[in-house]
Protein backbone atom coordinates (compact mmCIF):
# COMPACT_ATOMS: atom_id res chain seq x y z
CA UNK A 1 0.00 0.00 0.00
CA UNK A 2 1.30 3.43 -0.95
CA UNK A 3 -0.63 6.65 -0.55
CA UNK A 4 -0.37 10.31 0.47
CA UNK A 5 -2.66 11.94 3.01
CA UNK A 6 -2.88 15.31 4.75
CA UNK A 7 -1.76 15.10 8.38
CA UNK A 8 -4.59 17.31 9.66
CA UNK A 9 -7.29 15.41 7.77
CA UNK A 10 -5.97 12.05 8.92
CA UNK A 11 -5.76 13.25 12.52
CA UNK A 12 -9.37 14.42 12.49
CA UNK A 13 -10.61 11.02 11.35
CA UNK A 14 -8.33 9.10 13.70
CA UNK A 15 -9.72 11.20 16.54
CA UNK A 16 -13.28 10.41 15.48
CA UNK A 17 -12.85 6.64 15.49
CA UNK A 18 -10.84 6.74 18.73
CA UNK A 19 -13.78 8.19 20.69
CA UNK A 20 -14.77 4.66 21.72
CA UNK A 21 -11.26 3.44 22.52
CA UNK A 22 -10.70 2.64 26.19
CA UNK A 23 -7.63 3.83 28.05
CA UNK A 24 -6.80 0.18 28.71
CA UNK A 25 -7.85 -2.64 26.40
CA UNK A 26 -7.93 -6.30 27.36
CA UNK A 27 -7.69 -7.74 23.84
CA UNK A 28 -4.70 -7.01 21.64
CA UNK A 29 -6.67 -6.33 18.44
CA UNK A 30 -8.59 -3.56 20.21
CA UNK A 31 -5.38 -1.56 19.93
CA UNK A 32 -5.81 -1.56 16.16
CA UNK A 33 -8.05 0.10 13.59
CA UNK A 34 -8.74 -1.25 10.12
CA UNK A 35 -7.35 1.00 7.37
CA UNK A 36 -8.49 0.51 3.77
CA UNK A 37 -7.30 2.39 0.68
CA UNK A 38 -9.49 1.88 -2.35
CA UNK A 39 -11.10 3.94 -5.13
CA UNK A 40 -9.27 7.14 -4.13
CA UNK A 41 -10.72 6.89 -0.62
CA UNK A 42 -9.27 6.04 2.78
CA UNK A 43 -11.58 4.23 5.20
CA UNK A 44 -10.89 3.87 8.92
CA UNK A 45 -12.83 1.42 11.08
CA UNK A 46 -12.52 0.87 14.82
CA UNK A 47 -14.60 -1.20 17.22
CA UNK A 48 -14.72 -1.84 20.95
CA UNK A 49 -16.90 -4.91 20.14
CA UNK A 50 -20.09 -3.07 21.20
CA UNK A 51 -19.70 0.03 19.04
CA UNK A 52 -18.11 0.39 15.60
CA UNK A 53 -17.19 3.68 13.92
CA UNK A 54 -16.41 3.87 10.20
CA UNK A 55 -15.18 7.07 8.61
CA UNK A 56 -13.96 7.75 5.07
CA UNK A 57 -12.44 10.60 3.10
CA UNK A 58 -10.67 11.21 -0.25
CA UNK A 59 -6.89 10.90 -0.51
CA UNK A 60 -4.42 13.25 -2.16
CA UNK A 61 -2.69 10.47 -4.08
CA UNK A 62 -2.70 6.66 -4.29
CA UNK A 63 0.01 4.48 -5.78
CA UNK A 64 -1.15 1.14 -4.42
CA UNK A 65 -4.41 0.05 -2.78
CA UNK A 66 -4.84 -2.38 0.09
CA UNK A 67 -6.02 -2.84 3.66
CA UNK A 68 -4.30 -3.53 6.98
CA UNK A 69 -4.74 -3.01 10.71
CA UNK A 70 -2.81 -0.08 12.16
CA UNK A 71 -2.06 0.68 15.85
CA UNK A 72 -4.63 3.40 16.46
CA UNK A 73 -3.25 5.22 19.48
CA UNK A 74 0.35 5.12 18.24
CA UNK A 75 -0.62 6.46 14.83
CA UNK A 76 -2.86 9.16 16.27
CA UNK A 77 -0.22 10.41 18.72
CA UNK A 78 2.43 10.38 15.99
CA UNK A 79 0.31 12.36 13.54
CA UNK A 80 -0.66 14.81 16.28
CA UNK A 81 2.98 15.83 16.73
CA UNK A 82 3.69 16.06 13.00
CA UNK A 83 3.55 19.30 10.96
CA UNK A 84 0.45 19.75 8.84
CA UNK A 85 2.04 18.43 5.67
CA UNK A 86 1.38 15.51 3.32
CA UNK A 87 2.30 12.17 4.88
CA UNK A 88 3.68 9.49 2.56
CA UNK A 89 2.66 6.00 3.70
CA UNK A 90 4.41 2.84 2.51
CA UNK A 91 2.83 -0.28 4.02
CA UNK A 92 3.71 -3.91 3.37
CA UNK A 93 0.80 -6.01 4.61
CA UNK A 94 2.60 -9.31 4.08
CA UNK A 95 5.68 -8.26 6.03
CA UNK A 96 3.52 -6.37 8.56
CA UNK A 97 5.63 -3.22 8.28
CA UNK A 98 4.75 0.43 7.73
CA UNK A 99 6.82 3.54 7.13
CA UNK A 100 5.67 7.16 7.06
CA UNK A 101 7.75 10.00 5.61
CA UNK A 102 7.16 13.75 5.80
CA UNK A 103 9.03 16.90 4.75
CA UNK A 104 7.84 20.43 5.56
CA UNK A 105 10.86 22.21 4.09
CA UNK A 106 12.38 22.90 7.49
CA UNK A 107 12.64 19.36 8.74
CA UNK A 108 12.34 15.87 7.40
CA UNK A 109 11.17 12.89 9.36
CA UNK A 110 9.92 9.36 9.26
CA UNK A 111 8.65 6.71 11.58
CA UNK A 112 8.07 2.98 11.29
CA UNK A 113 5.67 0.65 13.04
CA UNK A 114 4.20 -2.83 12.84
CA UNK A 115 0.80 -3.53 11.31
CA UNK A 116 -1.46 -6.59 11.36
CA UNK A 117 -3.26 -8.36 8.54
CA UNK A 118 -6.86 -7.32 7.96
CA UNK A 119 -8.03 -10.94 8.30
CA UNK A 120 -7.28 -10.75 12.01
CA UNK A 121 -9.64 -7.82 12.59
CA UNK A 122 -13.26 -7.87 13.71
CA UNK A 123 -15.92 -8.14 11.03
CA UNK A 124 -18.25 -5.23 10.34
CA UNK A 125 -21.69 -5.72 11.96
CA UNK A 126 -24.42 -6.67 9.49
CA UNK A 127 -28.07 -5.72 9.67
CA UNK A 128 -30.74 -8.24 8.75
CA UNK A 129 -31.94 -6.51 5.58
CA UNK A 130 -35.17 -8.47 5.55
CA UNK A 131 -36.13 -7.25 9.03
CA UNK A 132 -34.38 -3.89 9.22
CA UNK A 133 -36.23 -0.57 9.48
CA UNK A 134 -34.83 2.50 7.73
CA UNK A 135 -35.64 6.10 8.59
CA UNK A 136 -34.43 9.25 6.85
CA UNK A 137 -33.88 12.52 8.70
CA UNK A 138 -31.25 15.23 9.01
CA UNK A 139 -28.33 15.27 11.41
CA UNK A 140 -29.41 18.47 13.16
CA UNK A 141 -32.69 16.90 14.32
CA UNK A 142 -30.97 13.77 15.61
CA UNK A 143 -28.21 15.75 17.31
CA UNK A 144 -30.68 18.06 19.04
CA UNK A 145 -32.93 15.19 20.10
CA UNK A 146 -30.02 13.35 21.67
CA UNK A 147 -28.58 16.47 23.30
CA UNK A 148 -31.93 17.47 24.81
CA UNK A 149 -32.57 14.06 26.39
CA UNK A 150 -29.30 12.19 26.96
CA UNK A 151 -28.50 14.06 30.18
CA UNK A 152 -31.59 12.47 31.76
CA UNK A 153 -30.33 8.92 31.19
CA UNK A 154 -29.09 6.99 34.19
CA UNK A 155 -25.47 6.02 34.65
CA UNK A 156 -24.33 2.78 33.03
CA UNK A 157 -25.66 -0.58 34.21
CA UNK A 158 -28.76 0.96 35.76
CA UNK A 159 -31.26 -1.79 34.98
CA UNK A 160 -34.33 -2.61 37.05
CA UNK A 161 -36.75 -5.49 36.41
CA UNK A 162 -35.65 -5.85 32.80
CA UNK A 163 -36.09 -2.09 32.28
CA UNK A 164 -32.99 -0.31 31.01
CA UNK A 165 -32.74 3.37 31.89
CA UNK A 166 -29.12 3.89 30.84
CA UNK A 167 -30.45 4.46 27.33
CA UNK A 168 -32.05 6.93 24.94
CA UNK A 169 -35.28 5.79 23.32
CA UNK A 170 -36.25 6.96 19.82
CA UNK A 171 -39.82 6.46 18.64
CA UNK A 172 -40.89 6.98 15.02
CA UNK A 173 -44.60 7.61 14.47
CA UNK A 174 -46.94 9.02 11.80
CA UNK A 175 -47.09 12.24 13.87
CA UNK A 176 -43.34 12.71 14.29
CA UNK A 177 -40.20 11.39 15.95
CA UNK A 178 -39.55 11.66 19.66
CA UNK A 179 -36.50 11.05 21.82
CA UNK A 180 -36.71 10.22 25.53
CA UNK A 181 -34.40 9.31 28.40
CA UNK A 182 -34.93 8.82 32.12
CA UNK A 183 -33.08 7.96 35.32
CA UNK A 184 -36.42 7.32 37.12
CA UNK A 185 -36.17 10.73 38.84
CA UNK A 186 -36.63 12.81 35.71
CA UNK A 187 -37.65 12.29 32.10
CA UNK A 188 -36.57 14.32 29.09
CA UNK A 189 -38.73 14.15 25.97
CA UNK A 190 -38.06 15.90 22.65
CA UNK A 191 -40.46 15.61 19.71
CA UNK A 192 -40.05 16.88 16.14
CA UNK A 193 -42.91 16.60 13.67
CA UNK A 194 -40.68 17.12 10.62
CA UNK A 195 -39.78 13.42 10.63
CA UNK A 196 -42.80 11.18 10.09
CA UNK A 197 -42.98 7.44 9.57
CA UNK A 198 -46.08 5.69 8.26
CA UNK A 199 -45.48 2.65 10.44
CA UNK A 200 -44.67 3.09 14.13
CA UNK A 201 -41.25 1.73 15.11
CA UNK A 202 -38.67 2.37 17.81
CA UNK A 203 -35.06 1.78 18.80
CA UNK A 204 -33.38 2.15 22.19
CA UNK A 205 -29.74 3.25 22.16
CA UNK A 206 -27.30 2.44 24.97
CA UNK A 207 -26.10 5.66 26.62
CA UNK A 208 -22.54 5.26 25.38
CA UNK A 209 -23.74 4.88 21.80
CA UNK A 210 -25.97 7.94 22.16
CA UNK A 211 -23.07 9.98 23.55
CA UNK A 212 -20.75 8.98 20.71
CA UNK A 213 -23.36 9.58 18.01
CA UNK A 214 -24.29 12.96 19.47
CA UNK A 215 -20.63 13.99 19.53
CA UNK A 216 -20.00 12.89 15.94
CA UNK A 217 -23.13 14.20 14.23
CA UNK A 218 -22.81 17.70 12.79
CA UNK A 219 -25.32 20.27 14.06
CA UNK A 220 -25.88 21.42 10.47
CA UNK A 221 -28.59 19.74 8.42
CA UNK A 222 -26.95 16.85 6.58
CA UNK A 223 -28.56 13.67 5.31
CA UNK A 224 -28.82 10.94 7.94
CA UNK A 225 -30.15 7.41 7.63
CA UNK A 226 -30.98 5.37 10.73
CA UNK A 227 -31.28 1.63 10.13
CA UNK A 228 -32.00 -0.96 12.80
CA UNK A 229 -33.18 -4.48 13.47
CA UNK A 230 -33.57 -6.20 16.84
CA UNK A 231 -29.78 -6.52 17.34
CA UNK A 232 -28.01 -3.59 15.67
CA UNK A 233 -28.59 0.08 14.91
CA UNK A 234 -26.67 2.04 12.28
CA UNK A 235 -26.44 5.84 12.04
CA UNK A 236 -25.08 6.69 8.60
CA UNK A 237 -24.07 9.96 6.94
CA UNK A 238 -22.08 10.37 3.70
CA UNK A 239 -18.81 10.54 5.68
CA UNK A 240 -19.31 8.51 8.86
CA UNK A 241 -21.14 5.43 10.12
CA UNK A 242 -21.74 4.35 13.71
CA UNK A 243 -22.93 0.82 14.51
CA UNK A 244 -24.13 -0.19 17.96
CA UNK A 245 -25.36 -3.42 19.47
CA UNK A 246 -28.75 -3.06 21.14
CA UNK A 247 -29.85 -4.03 24.63
CA UNK A 248 -32.41 -6.76 25.25
CA UNK A 249 -34.03 -4.74 28.04
CA UNK A 250 -37.08 -2.63 27.34
CA UNK A 251 -37.44 1.11 27.85
CA UNK A 252 -40.02 2.21 30.46
CA UNK A 253 -43.31 3.78 29.44
CA UNK A 254 -42.81 7.53 29.88
CA UNK A 255 -45.68 9.10 27.95
CA UNK A 256 -47.94 9.19 31.01
CA UNK A 257 -45.57 11.57 32.79
CA UNK A 258 -46.45 14.31 30.31
CA UNK A 259 -50.22 13.78 30.37
CA UNK A 260 -50.93 14.39 34.05
CA UNK A 261 -53.37 16.91 35.45
CA UNK A 262 -51.83 20.35 36.03
CA UNK A 263 -53.01 22.58 38.89
CA UNK A 264 -50.38 25.34 38.95
CA UNK A 265 -48.49 27.05 36.14
CA UNK A 266 -45.63 29.50 36.58
CA UNK A 267 -43.71 31.46 33.94
CA UNK A 268 -40.25 32.73 34.88
CA UNK A 269 -37.09 34.01 33.21
CA UNK A 270 -34.89 30.99 32.49
CA UNK A 271 -31.53 32.59 33.29
CA UNK A 272 -32.84 34.28 36.43
CA UNK A 273 -34.16 31.01 37.85
CA UNK A 274 -31.11 29.00 36.79
CA UNK A 275 -28.66 31.44 38.40
CA UNK A 276 -30.71 31.52 41.60
CA UNK A 277 -30.86 27.73 41.83
CA UNK A 278 -27.11 27.40 41.28
CA UNK A 279 -26.36 30.01 43.94
CA UNK A 280 -28.22 27.90 46.50
CA UNK A 281 -26.06 24.83 45.90
CA UNK A 282 -23.27 25.64 48.42
CA UNK A 283 -25.89 26.08 51.15
CA UNK A 284 -27.70 22.76 50.69
CA UNK A 285 -27.02 19.54 52.55
CA UNK A 286 -24.37 17.68 50.48
CA UNK A 287 -26.09 14.30 50.80
CA UNK A 288 -29.40 15.55 49.36
CA UNK A 289 -28.70 18.81 47.47
CA UNK A 290 -32.34 19.85 47.78
CA UNK A 291 -33.94 23.29 47.94
CA UNK A 292 -37.40 24.51 48.90
CA UNK A 293 -39.43 26.56 46.41
CA UNK A 294 -42.43 28.55 47.65
CA UNK A 295 -44.75 30.09 45.05
CA UNK A 296 -47.18 32.93 45.69
CA UNK A 297 -48.49 35.93 43.76
CA UNK A 298 -45.82 36.92 41.19
CA UNK A 299 -43.03 35.60 43.40
CA UNK A 300 -40.83 32.55 43.98
CA UNK A 301 -38.98 32.18 47.25
CA UNK A 302 -36.03 29.78 47.03
CA UNK A 303 -34.41 28.50 50.20
CA UNK A 304 -31.66 25.99 51.00
CA UNK A 305 -30.32 24.85 54.34
CA UNK A 306 -27.24 22.75 55.11
CA UNK A 307 -27.34 20.78 58.34
CA UNK A 308 -23.72 19.82 57.76
CA UNK A 309 -22.42 23.40 57.73
CA UNK A 310 -25.32 25.06 59.59
CA UNK A 311 -25.65 27.48 56.71
CA UNK A 312 -28.65 28.74 54.79
CA UNK A 313 -29.50 30.92 51.81
CA UNK A 314 -32.69 32.48 50.51
CA UNK A 315 -33.62 34.33 47.34
CA UNK A 316 -36.82 35.87 46.04
CA UNK A 317 -37.38 36.31 42.31
CA UNK A 318 -40.25 37.60 40.20
CA UNK A 319 -42.46 35.36 38.10
CA UNK A 320 -45.86 35.21 36.44
CA UNK A 321 -48.21 33.36 38.79
CA UNK A 322 -51.59 34.28 40.24
CA UNK A 323 -52.79 31.08 41.92
CA UNK A 324 -52.82 29.96 45.52
CA UNK A 325 -49.61 29.63 47.50
CA UNK A 326 -47.84 26.26 47.41
CA UNK A 327 -44.43 24.78 48.20
CA UNK A 328 -42.32 22.04 46.61
CA UNK A 329 -38.91 20.50 47.32
CA UNK A 330 -36.70 19.86 44.28
CA UNK A 331 -33.17 18.60 43.70
CA UNK A 332 -30.77 21.44 42.86
CA UNK A 333 -28.63 19.38 40.41
CA UNK A 334 -31.66 17.91 38.61
CA UNK A 335 -33.40 21.26 38.28
CA UNK A 336 -30.33 23.28 37.27
CA UNK A 337 -29.24 20.75 34.65
CA UNK A 338 -32.77 20.64 33.23
CA UNK A 339 -33.03 24.43 33.06
CA UNK A 340 -29.66 24.64 31.29
CA UNK A 341 -31.14 22.65 28.39
CA UNK A 342 -33.84 25.26 27.81
CA UNK A 343 -32.88 27.73 25.10
CA UNK A 344 -36.00 29.90 25.44
CA UNK A 345 -35.85 33.18 27.34
CA UNK A 346 -38.65 32.06 29.66
CA UNK A 347 -39.72 28.67 30.94
CA UNK A 348 -43.12 27.38 31.98
CA UNK A 349 -43.21 25.37 35.22
CA UNK A 350 -46.26 23.14 35.63
CA UNK A 351 -47.18 21.40 38.90
CA UNK A 352 -49.85 18.96 40.00
CA UNK A 353 -52.16 19.55 42.95
CA UNK A 354 -50.01 17.57 45.38
CA UNK A 355 -46.57 18.91 44.44
CA UNK A 356 -45.26 15.54 43.27
CA UNK A 357 -43.44 16.85 40.21
CA UNK A 358 -42.65 19.79 37.97
CA UNK A 359 -42.94 19.80 34.20
CA UNK A 360 -40.50 22.22 32.57
CA UNK A 361 -41.30 23.53 29.11
CA UNK A 362 -40.20 26.51 27.01
CA UNK A 363 -42.69 29.33 27.55
CA UNK A 364 -42.44 29.99 23.83
CA UNK A 365 -41.93 26.91 21.60
CA UNK A 366 -38.35 26.71 20.32
CA UNK A 367 -39.73 25.94 16.85
CA UNK A 368 -43.19 25.30 15.46
CA UNK A 369 -42.42 21.64 14.83
CA UNK A 370 -40.71 21.00 18.19
CA UNK A 371 -42.24 19.97 21.52
CA UNK A 372 -39.77 19.72 24.40
CA UNK A 373 -40.46 18.99 28.06
CA UNK A 374 -38.64 17.69 31.13
CA UNK A 375 -40.36 15.94 34.02
CA UNK A 376 -38.62 16.25 37.41
CA UNK A 377 -39.83 14.38 40.50
CA UNK A 378 -40.23 16.30 43.73
CA UNK A 379 -38.18 15.34 46.79
CA UNK A 380 -39.65 14.50 50.20
CA UNK A 381 -40.05 17.61 52.33
Long-range contacts (C-beta under 8 A, 24 or more apart in sequence): 1-37, 1-64, 1-65, 1-66, 1-67, 1-68, 1-89, 1-90, 1-91, 1-92, 1-93, 2-62, 2-63, 2-64, 2-88, 2-89, 2-90, 2-91, 3-37, 3-42, 3-59, 3-60, 3-61, 3-62, 3-63, 3-64, 3-89, 4-59, 4-60, 4-61, 4-62, 4-86, 4-87, 4-88, 4-89, 5-42, 5-59, 5-60, 5-86, 5-87, 5-89, 6-60, 6-84, 6-85, 6-86, 6-87, 7-79, 7-82, 7-83, 7-84, 7-85, 7-86, 7-87, 7-102, 8-84, 9-57, 10-42, 10-79, 10-87, 11-76, 11-79, 11-80, 13-42, 13-44, 13-55, 13-57, 14-44, 14-72, 14-75, 14-76, 14-79, 15-76, 16-44, 16-53, 16-55, 16-216, 16-240, 17-44, 17-45, 17-46, 17-53, 17-54, 17-55, 17-72, 18-46, 18-72, 18-73, 18-76, 19-53, 19-212, 19-215, 19-216, 20-46, 20-47, 20-48, 20-51, 20-53, 20-208, 20-212, 21-46, 21-48, 21-72, 21-73, 22-48, 29-69, 29-116, 29-120, 29-121, 29-122, 31-71, 31-72, 31-73, 32-69, 32-70, 32-71, 32-72, 32-116, 32-121, 33-69, 33-70, 33-72, 33-75, 34-67, 34-68, 34-69, 34-118, 34-121, 35-67, 35-68, 35-69, 35-70, 36-66, 36-67, 36-118, 37-62, 37-64, 37-65, 37-66, 37-67, 38-65, 38-67, 39-65, 45-121, 45-124, 46-72, 47-122, 47-243, 49-122, 50-206, 50-208, 50-209, 50-244, 50-245, 51-208, 51-209, 51-212, 51-242, 51-243, 51-244, 51-245, 52-122, 52-124, 52-125, 52-241, 52-242, 52-243, 52-244, 53-212, 53-216, 53-240, 53-241, 53-242, 53-243, 54-124, 54-240, 54-241, 54-242, 54-243, 55-239, 55-240, 55-241, 56-239, 56-240, 57-239, 60-86, 66-91, 66-93, 67-93, 67-118, 68-93, 68-98, 68-115, 68-116, 68-117, 68-118, 69-115, 69-116, 69-117, 69-118, 69-120, 69-121, 70-98, 70-113, 70-115, 71-113, 71-114, 71-115, 74-113, 75-113, 78-111, 82-109, 83-107, 91-115, 93-117, 93-118, 124-243, 125-232, 125-234, 125-243, 125-245, 126-232, 127-227, 127-228, 127-229, 127-232, 127-234, 128-229, 128-231, 131-229, 131-230, 132-227, 132-228, 132-229, 133-172, 133-201, 133-203, 133-227, 133-228, 133-229, 134-225, 134-226, 134-227, 135-172, 135-177, 135-195, 135-197, 135-201, 135-225, 135-226, 135-227, 136-195, 136-223, 136-224, 136-225, 137-177, 137-194, 137-195, 137-224, 137-226, 138-221, 138-222, 138-223, 138-224, 139-217, 139-218, 139-219, 139-220, 139-221, 139-222, 139-223, 139-224, 139-237, 140-218, 140-219, 140-220, 140-221, 140-222, 141-177, 141-192, 141-194, 141-195, 141-221, 142-213, 142-217, 142-224, 142-226, 142-235, 143-214, 143-217, 143-218, 143-219, 144-190, 144-192, 144-219, 145-170, 145-177, 145-178, 145-179, 145-190, 145-192, 146-179, 146-210, 146-213, 146-214, 146-217, 147-214, 147-341, 148-179, 148-188, 148-190, 148-341, 148-372, 149-179, 149-180, 149-181, 149-188, 149-189, 149-190, 150-181, 150-188, 150-207, 150-210, 150-211, 150-214, 151-181, 151-188, 151-337, 151-341, 152-181, 152-182, 152-183, 152-186, 152-187, 152-188, 152-374, 153-181, 153-182, 153-183, 153-207, 153-210, 154-182, 154-183, 154-184, 154-207, 155-183, 155-207, 156-207, 156-208, 158-183, 159-249, 160-184, 162-249, 162-250, 163-249, 163-250, 163-251, 163-252, 164-204, 164-247, 164-249, 164-250, 164-251, 165-251, 165-252, 166-206, 166-207, 167-204, 167-205, 167-206, 167-207, 167-210, 167-247, 167-249, 167-251, 168-204, 168-205, 168-207, 168-210, 169-202, 169-203, 169-204, 169-205, 169-251, 169-254, 170-202, 170-203, 170-204, 170-205, 170-226, 171-200, 171-201, 171-202, 172-197, 172-200, 172-201, 172-202, 173-197, 173-200, 174-198, 174-200, 176-369, 180-251, 180-254, 181-207, 181-210, 182-252, 182-254, 184-252, 185-331, 185-334, 185-376, 185-377, 186-334, 186-338, 186-374, 186-375, 186-376, 186-377, 187-254, 187-257, 187-258, 187-374, 187-375, 188-338, 188-341, 188-373, 188-374, 188-375, 189-254, 189-257, 189-258, 189-371, 189-372, 189-373, 189-374, 189-375, 190-370, 190-371, 190-372, 191-370, 191-371, 191-372, 192-369, 192-370, 193-369, 193-370, 193-371, 194-369, 202-251, 203-228, 203-233, 203-246, 204-246, 204-247, 204-250, 204-251, 205-233, 205-244, 205-246, 206-244, 206-245, 206-246, 206-247, 209-233, 209-242, 209-244, 212-242, 213-242, 213-244, 216-240, 216-242, 254-375, 257-357, 257-375, 258-359, 258-373, 258-375, 260-352, 260-357, 260-359, 261-352, 261-353, 262-350, 262-351, 262-352, 262-359, 263-323, 263-351, 263-352, 263-353, 264-295, 264-321, 264-323, 264-324, 264-326, 264-350, 264-351, 265-321, 265-323, 265-348, 265-349, 265-350, 265-351, 266-295, 266-300, 266-319, 266-320, 266-321, 266-348, 266-349, 266-350, 266-351, 267-319, 267-320, 267-321, 267-346, 267-347, 267-348, 267-349, 267-363, 268-300, 268-317, 268-318, 268-319, 268-320, 268-346, 268-347, 268-349, 269-317, 269-345, 269-346, 270-339, 270-342, 270-344, 270-345, 270-346, 270-347, 271-345, 272-317, 272-318, 273-300, 273-317, 273-339, 273-347, 274-336, 274-339, 274-340, 276-302, 276-315, 276-317, 277-302, 277-332, 277-335, 277-336, 277-339, 278-332, 278-336, 279-313, 279-315, 280-304, 280-313, 280-315, 280-332, 281-332, 281-333, 281-336, 282-306, 282-311, 282-313, 283-309, 283-311, 283-312, 283-313, 284-332, 288-331, 288-379, 289-331, 289-332, 289-333, 290-329, 290-330, 290-331, 290-332, 290-379, 291-329, 291-330, 291-332, 291-335, 292-327, 292-328, 292-329, 292-381, 293-327, 293-328, 293-329, 293-330, 294-325, 294-326, 294-327, 295-319, 295-321, 295-323, 295-325, 295-326, 295-327, 295-328, 296-321, 296-325, 297-321, 297-322, 298-322, 304-332, 326-351, 326-355, 327-355, 327-381, 328-355, 328-358, 328-378, 328-381, 329-378, 329-379, 329-380, 329-381, 330-358, 330-376, 330-378, 330-379, 331-376, 331-379, 334-376, 335-376, 338-374, 338-376, 341-374, 342-372
